Amino acid sequence: MFEFFKKIDRHSDLMGGMAQRLGVDLGEEVSERSIKAQDYRNALLRCTHCDGVEACVEWQEDNERADVAPPYCRNRDLFSQLAE
């Protein structure tokens, strides 16, 4: 069970890092209700099922800012919507 929480924590960090690079403040989006808490949770769960974790880590290390998430990002559409 502890591994599950470690995985959630890691992907929360990855998702936050991706959002930051795309100019999206997830905390603000949830508090302003641009996205519902349930939608945030679903996005986090999508992230935990990603097969590109190492590619995501490398992409984030190589990109301080970006206009769009990489093609393999399971939340690419959500991030694009929120960045508008």
C-alpha positions, 0 to 999 in steps of 0.5 A: 500500500505504501508503494501506491502512495509513493507513486501518487506522490511522484506523479503529483510532482510530475504533473505539477512540473508539467503544468508549471512548464506550460504556465498552468497553476493547478492549485489556482485552477482548482480553487477558481473551479476552472477544473473540478477536484474530481477532474484533477484527481482523474488527471492525476490517475491518468498520469499514474498510468503513463508508460513514459515516466522517464521520458517525462522526467527528461523532458522536464529537465530539458524544458523550463517552459513550453507551449504544449505538453509532449505527445505522450502526456496523458493530460496534454488536452487538459493542459492545453485547455487550461493554458488558454 
